Amino acid sequence: MKEALAQDLPWKMKEPRVLEILQAVVVDNLPDEQVDHMKELFDMMDTNKNGDLTFEELKHGLHKYGQQVADPDVQMLMSHDFLY
């Protein structure tokens, strides 16, 4: 599963530290069903289907699921610094 997640990262965050964090948080702590659900949510938010989320795609996706997130917070979520 870990190798599959690393290969299939639709958000193209291939930096070693990011992969390490994702494995520790996502793969090691969530059941496969929840990981699959997260991938489905990402695919739903990725409206142009390019494998990356834009600011607007993330913001709209969060709002669609009832998360009214302010612009600065959406920007923080998109920042690589948020993961370190």
Beta strands, then each sheet from edge to edge (+ up, - down):
end
